[in-house]
Amino acid sequence: MSLLEHARAGLDRLSPEQALAEQRSGALLIDVRTDTHRTGAAGVPGAIAVDLTVLPWRLDPGFSHRIPEATDFDRRIILFCRHGYSSSLAAWNLRQMGLHRATDIVGGFDAWAAAGLPLHHGACRDLAVSPPWR
């Protein structure tokens, strides 16, 4: 079994439609696409962009520089990248930290867009670029 298969075996991965429904019920959507893939591209309304290099500590409820939405280990966190590979590994990593409800979107942002779900154009809330301690 590959690392990706191992990671995904422990996740309750969501379709884009399921992710939207959960977002509307209070789940936190995190965009982990690279700057290159986000720049000039559409985004998901209400998603927060967090670079993969800082993701674990920005979502750790016990860390002083966490994002305000990272309130507890029971928070539902749904990640997406461009195609759904990096986000699966990142969600698995968050589960290892104790964020037991972390998961990702099957097919990533591309599947979201292909499903005709809401998109926005323009700046999103990007915490990788503008952390609160700067």
KEFI-771545 format. One record per atom (N, C-alpha, C): residue number from 1; x, z, y negated; residue in one letter. Coordinates in nm, 2 decimals, padded with zeros to 4 digits. Each point is the difference from the previous one (the first is absolute). Layout:
(site NUM,(X,Z,Y),A)
...
! end
This chain:
(site 1,(00.09,00.00,00.12),M)
(site 1,(-00.09,00.00,-00.12),M)
(site 1,(00.09,00.00,-00.12),M)
(site 2,(-00.03,-00.09,-00.10),S)
(site 2,(00.08,-00.01,-00.12),S)
(site 2,(-00.04,00.12,-00.09),S)
(site 3,(00.09,00.02,-00.10),L)
(site 3,(-00.03,00.11,-00.10),L)
(site 3,(-00.13,-00.02,-00.07),L)
(site 4,(-00.03,-00.13,-00.04),L)
(site 4,(-00.13,-00.03,-00.06),L)
(site 4,(-00.12,00.03,00.09),L)
(site 5,(00.01,-00.04,00.12),E)
(site 5,(-00.11,00.03,00.10),E)
(site 5,(-00.01,00.15,00.01),E)
(site 6,(00.11,00.07,00.01),H)
(site 6,(-00.01,00.15,00.01),H)
(site 6,(-00.07,00.06,-00.12),H)
(site 7,(00.04,-00.05,-00.12),A)
(site 7,(-00.06,00.06,-00.12),A)
(site 7,(-00.15,-00.03,00.00),A)
(site 8,(-00.03,-00.13,00.02),R)
(site 8,(-00.15,-00.03,00.00),R)
(site 8,(-00.08,00.06,00.10),R)
(site 9,(00.06,00.04,00.11),A)
(site 9,(-00.08,00.07,00.11),A)
(site 9,(-00.05,00.13,-00.05),A)
(site 10,(00.06,00.06,-00.10),G)
(site 10,(-00.04,00.13,-00.05),G)
(site 10,(-00.09,-00.01,-00.12),G)
(site 11,(-00.03,-00.11,-00.04),L)
(site 11,(-00.08,-00.02,-00.13),L)
(site 11,(-00.14,-00.05,00.04),L)
(site 12,(-00.10,00.04,-00.09),D)
(site 12,(-00.13,-00.06,00.01),D)
(site 12,(-00.01,-00.11,-00.11),D)
(site 13,(00.06,-00.11,00.02),R)
(site 13,(00.02,-00.10,-00.10),R)
(site 13,(-00.14,-00.06,-00.04),R)
(site 14,(-00.01,-00.04,-00.12),L)
(site 14,(-00.13,-00.04,-00.06),L)
(site 14,(00.00,-00.15,-00.03),L)
(site 15,(-00.12,-00.05,00.01),S)
(site 15,(-00.02,-00.14,-00.06),S)
(site 15,(-00.01,00.02,-00.15),S)
(site 16,(00.02,-00.11,-00.07),P)
(site 16,(-00.01,00.01,-00.15),P)
(site 16,(-00.14,00.05,-00.04),P)
(site 17,(-00.10,-00.04,00.07),E)
(site 17,(-00.14,00.05,-00.04),E)
(site 17,(-00.01,00.15,00.03),E)
(site 18,(00.05,00.05,00.11),Q)
(site 18,(00.00,00.14,00.02),Q)
(site 18,(00.08,00.08,-00.10),Q)
(site 19,(00.12,-00.06,-00.04),A)
(site 19,(00.08,00.07,-00.10),A)
(site 19,(-00.07,00.01,-00.14),A)
(site 20,(-00.07,-00.11,-00.03),L)
(site 20,(-00.08,00.01,-00.13),L)
(site 20,(-00.11,00.10,00.01),L)
(site 21,(-00.07,00.01,00.11),A)
(site 21,(-00.10,00.10,00.02),A)
(site 21,(00.05,00.14,-00.01),A)
(site 22,(00.12,00.02,00.06),E)
(site 22,(00.06,00.14,-00.01),E)
(site 22,(00.05,00.03,-00.14),E)
(site 23,(00.06,-00.11,-00.07),Q)
(site 23,(00.04,00.02,-00.14),Q)
(site 23,(-00.12,00.05,-00.08),Q)
(site 24,(-00.11,-00.06,00.02),R)
(site 24,(-00.12,00.03,-00.08),R)
(site 24,(-00.05,00.14,00.04),R)
(site 25,(00.04,00.05,00.11),S)
(site 25,(-00.03,00.14,00.04),S)
(site 25,(00.10,00.10,-00.03),S)
(site 26,(00.11,-00.04,-00.07),G)
(site 26,(00.10,00.09,-00.05),G)
(site 26,(00.14,-00.01,00.06),G)
(site 27,(00.02,-00.10,00.09),A)
(site 27,(00.13,-00.02,00.06),A)
(site 27,(00.09,-00.05,-00.11),A)
(site 28,(00.13,00.03,00.01),L)
(site 28,(00.10,-00.05,-00.09),L)
(site 28,(00.07,-00.12,00.05),L)
(site 29,(-00.01,-00.11,-00.08),L)
(site 29,(00.06,-00.13,00.04),L)
(site 29,(00.14,-00.01,-00.07),L)
(site 30,(00.10,-00.02,00.09),I)
(site 30,(00.14,-00.01,-00.06),I)
(site 30,(00.05,-00.14,00.03),I)
(site 31,(00.05,-00.07,-00.10),D)
(site 31,(00.06,-00.13,00.01),D)
(site 31,(00.15,00.01,00.01),D)
(site 32,(00.05,-00.03,00.12),V)
(site 32,(00.15,00.01,00.02),V)
(site 32,(00.07,-00.13,00.00),V)
(site 33,(-00.07,-00.11,-00.05),R)
(site 33,(00.06,-00.13,-00.01),R)
(site 33,(00.12,00.01,-00.09),R)
(site 34,(00.10,-00.08,00.02),T)
(site 34,(00.12,00.00,-00.08),T)
(site 34,(-00.04,-00.04,-00.15),T)
(site 35,(00.09,00.03,-00.09),D)
(site 35,(-00.02,-00.05,-00.14),D)
(site 35,(-00.02,-00.15,00.00),D)
(site 36,(00.08,-00.07,00.08),T)
(site 36,(00.00,-00.14,00.00),T)
(site 36,(-00.14,-00.05,00.04),T)
(site 37,(-00.06,00.06,00.10),H)
(site 37,(-00.13,-00.04,00.04),H)
(site 37,(-00.12,00.05,-00.09),H)
(site 38,(00.03,00.10,-00.08),R)
(site 38,(-00.11,00.05,-00.09),R)
(site 38,(00.01,-00.07,-00.14),R)
(site 39,(00.12,-00.04,-00.04),T)
(site 39,(00.02,-00.06,-00.13),T)
(site 39,(-00.08,-00.13,-00.01),T)
(site 40,(-00.09,-00.01,-00.09),G)
(site 40,(-00.07,-00.12,-00.03),G)
(site 40,(-00.11,-00.03,00.11),G)
(site 41,(-00.02,00.09,00.09),A)
(site 41,(-00.10,-00.02,00.11),A)
(site 41,(-00.12,00.09,-00.03),A)
(site 42,(-00.10,-00.03,00.07),A)
(site 42,(-00.12,00.08,-00.01),A)
(site 42,(00.02,00.13,00.07),A)
(site 43,(-00.08,00.10,-00.03),G)
(site 43,(00.01,00.13,00.06),G)
(site 43,(-00.14,00.05,00.05),G)
(site 44,(00.00,00.12,00.06),V)
(site 44,(-00.12,00.06,00.04),V)
(site 44,(-00.05,00.10,-00.10),V)
(site 45,(-00.12,-00.01,-00.06),P)
(site 45,(-00.04,00.10,-00.10),P)
(site 45,(00.00,00.14,00.06),P)
(site 46,(00.06,00.09,-00.08),G)
(site 46,(00.01,00.14,00.03),G)
(site 46,(00.11,00.04,00.09),G)
(site 47,(00.08,-00.10,00.05),A)
(site 47,(00.12,00.03,00.08),A)
(site 47,(00.11,00.04,-00.09),A)
(site 48,(00.09,00.09,00.05),I)
(site 48,(00.12,00.05,-00.07),I)
(site 48,(00.12,-00.06,00.07),I)
(site 49,(00.08,-00.07,-00.08),A)
(site 49,(00.13,-00.06,00.05),A)
(site 49,(00.10,00.11,00.01),A)
(site 50,(00.06,00.02,00.12),V)
(site 50,(00.11,00.09,00.02),V)
(site 50,(00.10,-00.07,00.09),V)
(site 51,(00.13,-00.01,-00.05),D)
(site 51,(00.10,-00.06,00.08),D)
(site 51,(00.03,00.08,00.13),D)
(site 52,(00.03,-00.08,00.11),L)
(site 52,(00.02,00.06,00.13),L)
(site 52,(00.12,00.10,-00.01),L)
(site 53,(00.09,-00.02,-00.08),T)
(site 53,(00.12,00.09,-00.01),T)
(site 53,(-00.04,00.14,-00.05),T)
(site 54,(-00.11,00.02,-00.07),V)
(site 54,(-00.03,00.13,-00.05),V)
(site 54,(-00.14,00.04,00.06),V)
(site 55,(-00.06,-00.07,00.08),L)
(site 55,(-00.13,00.03,00.05),L)
(site 55,(-00.01,00.13,00.07),L)
(site 56,(00.09,00.05,00.09),P)
(site 56,(-00.02,00.13,00.06),P)
(site 56,(-00.01,00.11,-00.09),P)
(site 57,(00.09,00.01,-00.10),W)
(site 57,(-00.01,00.11,-00.09),W)
(site 57,(-00.10,-00.01,-00.11),W)
(site 58,(-00.04,-00.12,-00.03),R)
(site 58,(-00.11,-00.01,-00.10),R)
(site 58,(-00.14,00.04,00.06),R)
(site 59,(-00.01,-00.01,00.13),L)
(site 59,(-00.13,00.04,00.07),L)
(site 59,(00.01,00.13,00.06),L)
(site 60,(00.11,00.07,-00.01),D)
(site 60,(00.01,00.14,00.06),D)
(site 60,(-00.07,00.10,-00.09),D)
(site 61,(-00.11,00.06,00.05),P)
(site 61,(-00.07,00.09,-00.08),P)
(site 61,(00.08,00.12,-00.05),P)
(site 62,(00.11,00.03,00.07),G)
(site 62,(00.08,00.12,-00.04),G)
(site 62,(00.12,-00.03,-00.09),G)
(site 63,(00.02,-00.13,-00.04),F)
(site 63,(00.11,-00.04,-00.08),F)
(site 63,(-00.03,00.00,-00.15),F)
(site 64,(00.09,00.05,-00.08),S)
(site 64,(-00.03,00.01,-00.14),S)
(site 64,(-00.02,-00.13,-00.07),S)
(site 65,(00.05,-00.11,00.05),H)
(site 65,(-00.02,-00.13,-00.07),H)
(site 65,(-00.09,-00.09,00.08),H)
(site 66,(-00.10,00.06,00.07),R)
(site 66,(-00.10,-00.08,00.07),R)
(site 66,(-00.09,-00.06,-00.10),R)
(site 67,(-00.08,-00.10,00.04),I)
(site 67,(-00.10,-00.05,-00.09),I)
(site 67,(-00.12,00.09,00.00),I)
(site 68,(-00.07,00.01,-00.11),P)
(site 68,(-00.11,00.10,-00.01),P)
(site 68,(-00.11,-00.01,00.11),P)
(site 69,(-00.01,-00.12,00.05),E)
(site 69,(-00.10,-00.02,00.11),E)
(site 69,(00.04,00.05,00.14),E)
(site 70,(00.13,00.03,00.01),A)
(site 70,(00.05,00.05,00.13),A)
(site 70,(-00.03,00.15,00.00),A)
(site 71,(-00.13,00.04,00.03),T)
(site 71,(-00.04,00.13,-00.02),T)
(site 71,(00.01,00.09,00.13),T)
(site 72,(-00.01,-00.06,00.11),D)
(site 72,(00.02,00.08,00.12),D)
(site 72,(00.03,-00.09,00.12),D)
(site 73,(00.04,00.06,00.11),F)
(site 73,(00.04,-00.07,00.12),F)
(site 73,(-00.12,-00.07,00.07),F)
(site 74,(-00.12,00.04,-00.04),D)
(site 74,(-00.12,-00.06,00.06),D)
(site 74,(-00.06,-00.12,-00.07),D)
(site 75,(00.07,-00.04,-00.11),R)
(site 75,(-00.05,-00.11,-00.08),R)
(site 75,(00.01,-00.13,00.08),R)
(site 76,(-00.10,-00.08,-00.01),R)
(site 76,(00.00,-00.13,00.07),R)
(site 76,(00.08,-00.10,-00.09),R)
(site 77,(00.11,-00.05,00.05),I)
(site 77,(00.09,-00.09,-00.07),I)
(site 77,(00.00,-00.13,00.08),I)
(site 78,(-00.03,-00.11,-00.07),I)
(site 78,(00.00,-00.14,00.06),I)
(site 78,(00.11,-00.08,-00.07),I)
(site 79,(00.10,-00.05,00.08),L)
(site 79,(00.10,-00.08,-00.06),L)
(site 79,(-00.02,-00.14,00.03),L)
(site 80,(00.05,-00.09,-00.09),F)
(site 80,(00.01,-00.14,00.03),F)
(site 80,(00.12,-00.06,-00.06),F)
(site 81,(00.06,-00.09,00.07),C)
(site 81,(00.11,-00.09,-00.05),C)
(site 81,(-00.05,-00.14,00.00),C)
(site 82,(00.08,-00.09,00.00),R)
(site 82,(-00.04,-00.14,-00.01),R)
(site 82,(-00.07,-00.05,00.13),R)
(site 83,(00.06,00.03,00.12),H)
(site 83,(-00.06,-00.05,00.13),H)
(site 83,(-00.04,00.11,00.09),H)
(site 84,(00.04,00.12,-00.02),G)
(site 84,(-00.04,00.11,00.09),G)
(site 84,(00.11,00.05,00.09),G)
(site 85,(00.12,-00.04,-00.02),Y)
(site 85,(00.11,00.05,00.09),Y)
(site 85,(00.07,00.13,-00.06),Y)
(site 86,(00.05,-00.01,-00.12),S)
(site 86,(00.06,00.12,-00.06),S)
(site 86,(-00.09,00.11,-00.02),S)
(site 87,(-00.13,-00.03,-00.03),S)
(site 87,(-00.10,00.11,-00.02),S)
(site 87,(-00.03,00.07,00.13),S)
(site 88,(00.01,-00.07,00.11),S)
(site 88,(-00.02,00.07,00.13),S)
(site 88,(00.11,00.11,00.02),S)
(site 89,(00.12,-00.05,-00.02),L)
(site 89,(00.12,00.10,00.02),L)
(site 89,(-00.01,00.11,-00.10),L)
(site 90,(-00.04,-00.03,-00.12),A)
(site 90,(00.00,00.10,-00.10),A)
(site 90,(-00.11,00.10,00.03),A)
(site 91,(-00.12,-00.05,00.04),A)
(site 91,(-00.11,00.09,00.04),A)
(site 91,(00.04,00.10,00.11),A)
(site 92,(00.07,-00.06,00.10),W)
(site 92,(00.05,00.08,00.11),W)
(site 92,(00.09,00.11,-00.05),W)
(site 93,(00.09,-00.04,-00.09),N)
(site 93,(00.10,00.10,-00.06),N)
(site 93,(-00.08,00.11,-00.07),N)
(site 94,(-00.10,-00.03,-00.07),L)
(site 94,(-00.08,00.10,-00.07),L)
(site 94,(-00.07,00.09,00.09),L)
(site 95,(-00.04,-00.05,00.12),R)
(site 95,(-00.06,00.08,00.10),R)
(site 95,(00.10,00.10,00.06),R)
(site 96,(00.13,-00.04,00.01),Q)
(site 96,(00.10,00.08,00.05),Q)
(site 96,(00.03,00.12,-00.10),Q)
(site 97,(-00.03,-00.02,-00.13),M)
(site 97,(00.01,00.10,-00.10),M)
(site 97,(-00.11,00.10,00.00),M)
(site 98,(-00.11,-00.03,00.07),G)
(site 98,(-00.12,00.08,00.00),G)
(site 98,(-00.12,-00.05,-00.07),G)
(site 99,(00.02,-00.12,-00.06),L)
(site 99,(-00.12,-00.07,-00.06),L)
(site 99,(-00.07,-00.07,00.11),L)
(site 100,(-00.08,00.08,00.08),H)
(site 100,(-00.05,-00.05,00.12),H)
(site 100,(-00.12,-00.10,-00.01),H)
(site 101,(-00.04,-00.03,-00.12),R)
(site 101,(-00.11,-00.10,-00.02),R)
(site 101,(00.05,-00.13,-00.06),R)
(site 102,(00.13,-00.01,-00.01),A)
(site 102,(00.06,-00.12,-00.06),A)
(site 102,(-00.02,-00.12,00.10),A)
(site 103,(-00.02,-00.12,-00.06),T)
(site 103,(-00.02,-00.12,00.08),T)
(site 103,(00.03,-00.12,-00.08),T)
(site 104,(-00.03,-00.12,00.05),D)
(site 104,(00.03,-00.12,-00.08),D)
(site 104,(-00.11,-00.10,00.03),D)
(site 105,(00.01,-00.11,-00.07),I)
(site 105,(-00.10,-00.11,00.01),I)
(site 105,(00.06,-00.11,00.08),I)
(site 106,(-00.08,-00.04,00.11),V)
(site 106,(00.04,-00.11,00.08),V)
(site 106,(00.01,-00.13,-00.08),V)
(site 107,(00.12,-00.06,00.00),G)
(site 107,(00.02,-00.12,-00.08),G)
(site 107,(00.04,00.02,-00.14),G)
(site 108,(00.00,00.12,-00.05),G)
(site 108,(00.05,00.03,-00.13),G)
(site 108,(-00.08,-00.06,-00.11),G)
(site 109,(00.07,-00.02,-00.12),F)
(site 109,(-00.07,-00.05,-00.12),F)
(site 109,(-00.05,-00.14,00.03),F)
(site 110,(00.07,-00.08,00.08),D)
(site 110,(-00.04,-00.14,00.02),D)
(site 110,(-00.14,00.00,00.07),D)
(site 111,(-00.02,00.09,00.09),A)
(site 111,(-00.13,00.01,00.07),A)
(site 111,(-00.11,00.05,-00.09),A)
(site 112,(00.03,00.09,-00.09),W)
(site 112,(-00.09,00.05,-00.10),W)
(site 112,(-00.05,-00.12,-00.09),W)
(site 113,(00.10,-00.08,-00.05),A)
(site 113,(-00.03,-00.11,-00.09),A)
(site 113,(-00.08,-00.11,00.08),A)
(site 114,(00.04,-00.03,00.12),A)
(site 114,(-00.07,-00.10,00.09),A)
(site 114,(-00.14,00.04,00.03),A)
(site 115,(-00.03,00.13,00.00),A)
(site 115,(-00.14,00.05,00.03),A)
(site 115,(-00.09,-00.01,-00.13),A)
(site 116,(00.06,-00.04,-00.11),G)
(site 116,(-00.08,-00.01,-00.12),G)
(site 116,(-00.03,00.13,-00.07),G)
(site 117,(00.08,00.11,00.03),L)
(site 117,(-00.03,00.13,-00.06),L)
(site 117,(00.05,00.00,-00.14),L)
(site 118,(-00.04,00.11,-00.08),P)
(site 118,(00.03,00.00,-00.14),P)
(site 118,(00.15,00.00,-00.02),P)
(site 119,(00.04,-00.08,-00.11),L)
(site 119,(00.14,-00.01,-00.04),L)
(site 119,(00.00,00.02,-00.15),L)
(site 120,(00.12,00.04,-00.05),H)
(site 120,(00.02,00.00,-00.14),H)
(site 120,(00.13,-00.07,-00.04),H)
(site 121,(00.01,-00.05,-00.12),H)
(site 121,(00.12,-00.06,-00.05),H)
(site 121,(00.05,00.08,-00.12),H)
(site 122,(00.12,00.02,00.00),G)
(site 122,(00.06,00.08,-00.11),G)
(site 122,(00.07,00.13,00.06),G)
(site 123,(00.04,00.08,-00.09),A)
(site 123,(00.08,00.12,00.03),A)
(site 123,(-00.08,00.10,00.09),A)
(site 124,(00.06,00.06,00.09),C)
(site 124,(-00.06,00.10,00.08),C)
(site 124,(00.07,00.13,-00.03),C)
(site 125,(-00.05,00.11,00.05),R)
(site 125,(00.07,00.13,-00.01),R)
(site 125,(00.11,00.00,00.09),R)
(site 126,(00.12,-00.01,-00.05),D)
(site 126,(00.13,-00.02,00.08),D)
(site 126,(00.08,00.13,-00.02),D)
(site 127,(00.00,00.08,00.10),L)
(site 127,(00.08,00.13,-00.01),L)
(site 127,(00.14,-00.02,00.04),L)
(site 128,(00.04,-00.11,00.06),A)
(site 128,(00.14,-00.02,00.03),A)
(site 128,(00.08,-00.04,-00.13),A)
(site 129,(-00.07,-00.05,-00.09),V)
(site 129,(00.06,-00.04,-00.13),V)
(site 129,(-00.01,00.11,-00.10),V)
(site 130,(-00.11,00.07,-00.01),S)
(site 130,(-00.02,00.09,-00.10),S)
(site 130,(-00.03,00.14,00.05),S)
(site 131,(00.10,00.07,00.07),P)
(site 131,(-00.02,00.13,00.05),P)
(site 131,(-00.02,00.10,-00.12),P)
(site 132,(-00.07,00.11,00.03),P)
(site 132,(-00.04,00.09,-00.11),P)
(site 132,(00.12,00.08,-00.06),P)
(site 133,(00.11,00.00,00.07),W)
(site 133,(00.11,00.08,-00.06),W)
(site 133,(00.09,-00.07,-00.09),W)
(site 134,(-00.02,-00.13,-00.02),R)
(site 134,(00.08,-00.08,-00.09),R)
(site 134,(-00.04,00.03,-00.15),R)
! end
